[in-house]
Amino acid sequence: MSRVRVIRGWTDLPASDRGAAVAMGSFDGVHRGHQQVIALATEAGRRLGAPVGVITFDPHPRAYFRPDEPTFRLMKPDQQARALEALGVETLYVLPWNAELAEMTDREFAARVLHEGLGARHVAVGFDNSFGKGRTGSPESMRAYGEELGFGVSVAEPVSDGSGEKFSSTAVRDALREGRPEEAARILGRPFAIEGVVQRGRQLGRKLGFPTANVDLADYVVPRFGVYATRTRLQDGRRVPGVANIGVNPTVEGITKPLLEVWLFDFDEDLYDQVIETDLIAFLRPEEKFAGLEAMTEQVMKDAQQARRVLGA
């Protein structure tokens, strides 16, 4: 469990929950660009003797304004909280993204939410941050509001790789959708991981010699359908290498929505109803439909050998 304090809302907060140096953004993925923004808030907090907080929004504004778009999240809230804790964040302010916030001008947001509501002593934003109705607020206007209202502002420069491509959540999603988990991990600073409760399936894999733990993809961005070398964290902290299929397993009828089906190597324990977190390490091959279960089983065994080689397991 994360030790980051989660505060939902921005009104009527006690004095102990106000006065932080905060980083503001969606921080979906907490990638290396996000980490720069948080580092600026941490630096300001140290200088001011203030706690370090992060402001984010639930639901994600993108989901609010474009509800019919495909799922796109890179992490669940508890994964985000753990990633933030590792960066020294003490408080996570989760602001409910609703009609009231969506209709606020950028100045109203700065004055009512940041200044009056949270009592922010410092606000760190990314170089491309926008806020307020119509996304009219910019890092420059945030600086102006900070001067007017009495809080410091710092702006993170873009973070990019050697080729000049900026690290972004969009780039992570693109890499995953294209079956490039190594590229996603490079931007994130760690492997992309799917967390969820192990569901009861038909236990077909067990009968065929490769028992799988099945996890619903929920609101995650859907990676390219196919087979991956993986590492899975169990609830007790153990990390187990394995091989996984993401997709609808077209050889077996009846699966209609994408699933993560992970076979943990040299492991035979009951994981039903437990929460596991699976890192996607390498893409091995696209999902395919086999002539029958025997052909599928033969290929799965080959996939397992390849995954063991990739993982050094």
N, C-alpha and C positions, 0 to 999 in steps of 0.2 A: 504493500500500500504506500502511496505517496504521502509525504508529510507536508506538502504544500497546502496552505489553508485556502479553501475555495469559498469565495463570497459571491453570492448571486444577487445582482442588483447594485444600484448606486445611490439610492435614497435612504435617508434616516440612518446612516451608518454611525456607530459609536466612534468616539475620538480614536480609540485603539485601532480601528480599521481604516483610518484616514491618514493622509500625510506621507504617502509612499512616493518613491521614485519609480515611475511606471514605464513599461514598454507597451506600445499600443499596436495591434494588428490582429489578423486572423490566426497567424502562427500555425496553420495547418501543415504538419510535418516537422515543425521546429527545425528547419534546414539551416545550412551554414550561413545563409543570408539573414535569416531570423535571429540566429545566434549573435550576429553583430549588433542588432538593435538591442537585444537583451543585455549585451555586454556594456553598452552605453548607459542603460538604466542602472546596471550594477555599479558602474564607475561613479555615477551621480549619487547613488545611495550611499556609497562609502564616503564620498566627499561631504555629503549633507548629514550623515549620521541617520539616514532614513531607511526604513525597510524597502526591499525591492519587490515590486509587483508587476504583473502582466495583465493588461486589459484585453479581453477577447469577447466574442459575441456568439450567442446561441439563440436560434439557429444561425448558421453562417449566413451573412447577408445574401450571398449568391443563391442559397437554397430558398431564401425568403422571396427574392425577386424573380427567380427562375425555377419554380418548383418542379417543372416537367423535365428538367435536364437530367441526364444520367448521373448516377451516384459518383461522387468525386472525392470523398474524404480520404486523407492519408493516415489519419489516426483517430482513435476513440478518445473521449475526454480523459480517461484514466491514463492512457499512454501519454497524452499531452502533458498531464500533470507530472508524470514521472520524468519526462524529458526536461521539463522546466525546472524541476527540483535539482536535477543533475547540474543545471547551470546556475544554481544559487538563488533561484526565485523563491520567495517566501509566501507570497499571496497571489492568488489567481482571481481576478475580478471578472466574473462571467456576466456580461450585460445582456439582458433579454432583448433580442432584436425584434422589435414589434413596431406597430404603427407610430407610437410616440417617438421612438428613436429615429425611425426612417424619415419622419417629417421634420426633424430638427435641422435648422441651418447649421453651417459649420461653426458660426459664432455661438449659437445657442448650445451646441454640443460642448464647445470649449468652456463656456461659462457655467452652464448648468450641471453637466456631468463631471468634467475634469476638475473644475475649480470648486464649485459649491458642493457637489455630491461626494467626490472622492478626496477633495482637498489635496490634489496631487502637488507635490513640491517640484517635481521634474517630470517631463514627458519625453520619451525617446520614440522616434518613428523612423521608418524606412524612407529611402530617397523617393519612393514612388507612392507613399501613403496618401490616401484621399479620405475625406470624412465629410459628414454633413449631407443634407438632402442634395441630390444631384451630384454628389461627390465633388462639391465645389471647393472644399478645404484641401490645402496642400501643405507640405512642410514649411513653406514660406509663410503662409497665413498662420500656421500653428506657432511659429516663432513670434509673429506679431501679437497673437492672443496671449502668449506666455509673458511677453513684456507688459502688456496691458493688465493682465490679471495676477501676475506675480509668481509664475512658475517658470523654471528653466526648461529649455528645449534643446535636444540634440538630434541630429539627423544622421543616420547611417549611410555611408557611401555604398554603392552597389558592390556586391561580392561576386566575382566571376572566376572561371577557370582560365587556363593558359590561352585558350582560343578567344577569350573575351565574351563568351556566352554567360549571361547573368544567371546565378542560382535562383530558382523560383519554384514554387509549388507546381506551377503549370509544367515546367520542364520535368519534374519528378513524375507527374501523371503521364506525360507523353512517353517517358522512358518505360514506365510500367506497362502501358497499353501496347507498346511495341516489343515487349519481351526483353527489356534490357535492365534487369534488376541491379546489375553492377553499377550502371550509370546512375540509377536512382539512389543507390547507397552512397555514391561519391558526392552527390549534392546534399543528401541528408546528413552525411557524416556518420551513418550507421545503416544497416540493412532495413529496407521496408519490411514491416511486420504486420501480420494479420492476427488480431486477438479475438477470441470468442469462446463460447461454451461448446464443449464437445457434445454433439447430438447423437441420438440413437438412430442408426440406419438399419439397413437390412442385413448387415453383417456378412455381406457377400465376400468382401475382401478377406475376412477371417477364414471363410470356407475355402478360398482359393490360395491361401498361404501368405497373404499380406494384409493383416488387419489394419484398417485405417481409422484415424480420428477425424471426424467430419465436422467442419465449422462453416456456418453461414457467413457469406461475405458482407451482409448487412449494408451499411452505407458507404463501405470502402469503394474507392475507384476499383474497377474490375481490371486486373492485369490481363495480359494476353493469355488466352486459353492455352494450356499446355502443361508440361511436366517440369518441375523445378527441383534442384537440390536445396535442402532446407536445414535449418536448425530450429528446434522448438524448445521454448522455456516452459517447464511445468510449474504448477502452483508452488512446489517446494523449492523452486530455484534451479533444479537440474536442467541441463541443456542437452538435448538428444538430437543427434543427426538423423536425417531421413530424406525421403523423396515424396513429392506431393504432386497431385494433379489439381489444376484449377480449371473448372469448366462444368459441363453438364454430362460428362461421361457418356457419349453417344452410343457406345456399345451396350450399355445397360439402360433399358427403357424406364421411363418414369421420373427421371430427374429433370425438372423444368427450370430451376433457377441455379445460377452458378454456385458451386461449393468448393471449398478447400478440403481435399481428402489427402491426409498426410499419413504415410507409413513410417513409424519411428523404428529405427534399426535396433535390433537386439533388445527389444523392449516388449514386455508382455504384462501390462498392468491395466486395470480398469480405469479409464479416464472419463467415463460418461458423467456429464453434468459439471465437469471441472472446467475452469478457464485456462486455456493455453494460448501462447503467443508464438507464432511461427515466422521466422525470418526467411525471406526469399533470397537465396544466395546466388543461384545461377539458373538460367533457362536452358533446359536440355533438349526439348523438342515440342512441336505443336501438338495439341490434342488431336486424336484421330479416332475414327470408327473402325473397329476390327471385325473380321468375319465371324468371330465367336469368342467365348470366354477363354478358350485355350490359347488362342493367338494373343489375346490381351494379356494373359498371365505371363506368357513367354516374354513379351515386350517389357512388362513391368519389372521382371527380374533383370533384364538388361539395363533398364533405367536405374535400378537400384545399384547395380555395379558401377555405372557411370557416376551416379551421385556420390557413392563412397569414394571414388577416385578424386572427384572435385573437392570433396570436403576433407580428404585425408582421413576418413573415418575407418 
